[in-house]
Amino acid sequence: MNYYTHGTQITAAHGHMAFYGAYAMVVLCIISYAMPILRGRAANSEKSQVLEMWSFWLMTIAMVFITLFLTAAGILQVWLQRFSSTPIPFMAAQDQVAIFYWLREGAGVMFLIGLLIYIASFFVSGETKAKVA
């Protein structure tokens, strides 16, 4: 299997999802926990938390689509370069999978919007609900 998939967009798809799930989510969680404390608050306002939830879903859904598009590009790349009876060179294969890169860019823009919303949530003021004892 490694002979066919190594160095293709399948490898890139795995890397994107693994890094996002294993590292980026942990960092975002720590920032979401620490930011209110660093700013002298017990918790973020409800408005800020709603923005954080929107940013989480936008970034997560975008990353899923980025991974799906890279996986599709990788499958086609494996077929064109390594599995077919008439394999084509790397750059010729890249021309054939270009549509997946454009789709990936659209998902990347969606991810960027989610990230900007996440950063904006740090600056949203409002009241937090009082703690019930």
N, C-alpha and C positions, 0 to 999 in steps of 0.2 A: 504494500500500500504506500509506503514512504517513497518508493521509486516514482510512483505516479503523482503524488500530491506535494512532495517537498519543493519549496520554492515557488509555489503557485499562489493564486489568490485565496485558495483554501487555507493556506498557512496564515495569510493576513487576516482572514475572517476569524480564525481561532484566536489569534493574538488580540484582536479588537475586543471580542466578547470576554475573553479571559481577563484581560487587563481591566476592563470596565467593571466586571463583576467582582474581581478579587481585590483591586486596589482603589479604583476611583470611587466606588460606593463607600468604602471604609473612610476615605478622606472626606467625602461629602458629609457623611454622618458625623464625623468628629468636628468638622467645621460648624455644622448645624447645632451641635450640642455646645460647643465652646463659644461661638460668636456672641450669644446673648450674655453669657457670663463675663466675657471680656469687655462688653459694653456696659456692665453694671446692672443687668436686668436678670430677673429670675428665669424668664422665658421670653421668646419672641411674641409679638402681638399676633392676634388671630389673622389679620391681613397678611402679615409676613409669612405665617405658616401656610396659608392658602397658596401664596406665591411659590413657596418651597415645594408644595405638593405638585403644583402645575409643572414646575421645572423638573422635578423628579420624573414625572410621567413623560414629559416631552423628551428628555434626554434618554430615558430607558427605551421608549418606543423607537426613537431615532437610532439608537445603537443596535436594536434588534434588526431594523431594516438595513442598516449599514452592513451588518453581518450577513443577512440574507443575500444582499446584492453581491457582496464579495464571494460568498459561497457559490452563487450562480455563475459568476464570472470565472471562478476557479474550476468548476465542473466543465464549463465550455472550454476553458484553457487546457485542461488535462486532455479532453477529447481532441482538440485541434493539434496540440503539440506532442502528445505522448502516446495516445491510444489509437488514433486513426491509422489507416493503411498508408496515407500520404501525409505525414506530419509536416507542419509548417513552422517557420522560424518564430522566435519569441515575439519580435515586434509586429509581425504579420498577425499573430494571435491576439496581440493587444489591440490592434485595429478592429478585430472581430468582436471583442468584448467591451468596446468603448461605451455602448449604451448602458452597461451596468455601472460604469464609472460616473456617468451623468446622473443616474438614479441615486448613486451613493452620495454625490455632491448635494442633491436635494435633501437627502436625509441628514447630511452634515450641516446644512443650513438650519434644519429643524433642531438639531442638537445645539447649535450655537445660540438659537433663540432661547432654548431651555437654560443654557448656561448664563446668558445675560439676565434672564428672569431670576435665576438663583442669586446672582450677584446683586441685583436690584432689591431682593428681599432683605438684604442686610440694612438697607437704608429706609425701610418702611416703618413709620412710627405708628403708634396706636396703643391702646390699653390692653393689658393682659387680664385675663379673668383672675379674680381673687381666688386664692387657694381656700378650699373648704377643709376645715380642721376636723 
